[in-house]
């Protein structure tokens, strides 16, 4: 009887086909188990989270540095202008220390100080607005405080009462002028 039990049972062709077409369900068949897939996904999530946190920290550092730069720019914006004005102040103080100034020496000192001041303005792009007589009135650069009858075209500059100034392309103070009246 044992001989009959040890004999191989002839294979069932239908069972063999079903086994061949069924997907493998064991880790030995080449696919990772669900636990392995979960562990791999969790590792990938941890990696992505770490990358996100690093990018977020980098963004915060960049924002903070930019704020510090803007703060320093506001704080020290006039530094170069102040450096250019210090010699002008020194010259004025020296002029006041002169015991017996002559009219000629005062005039010469004022001219030299004005040259220093003009150079400081030029270095810092502070440009004078000096409209010429007969120039068309520009409301972006000129302020007409009076309209007077004149032998020139209406809305043109008759006289400049006070120079205007611009810093780079921004108006600091308009030129104060009188304008020609329409006939």
Steps between C-alpha positions, in 0.01 A plus 500: 500500500784728570618439153177640363522812715855577389405469138471830318154608419468591137470882470163657432537713182227751613669556835834557330349767272334678793824502698696638203255786433459605868722788618774403742399573857820435686803721552711235338312560174673842448250753639562678831258437781256766617716566807804562279297732273374691805851531642632626165216754472558621857872541428420699185253715699762568768751597229249735333405655837866560579554665159189716552614612846846588366350699212268679741792588730702625200208719395471645850875569510486677164201709613674593826823597320305712253324681785837567666640632171203733453530619859871573455434676169246730670728559797808584295336650189640846565847382601675597176315832487597573861863415421491750214349774720747473789774695314245772420420536869871504582555785253216703648632449853851605391356816341338594829832459686679762289576800727489788256353380171511731204215524256718338236599206724137444602392499137779260406412269793131499408583421136723208606236371738235525228726298268535232770123493548435484125746211468327318788163550328637372170660189655168413663291572188327805648429703188389863492195593293569840344240571232597759240288803424248409229515126582165322496354464850531138617267427795715196586805722561372856538260671735355826370422734790391790283380567148620827351442673168802445276608531139539124461287192449245418773596241762871555462752597769546873544729493807645243739447596861661189649683202347346157526681174567472139394667193651569269209158492327291602802390857565627630833374857462345670197650819359294800610426716194275770362322410179387701200132588487287408198428805280 
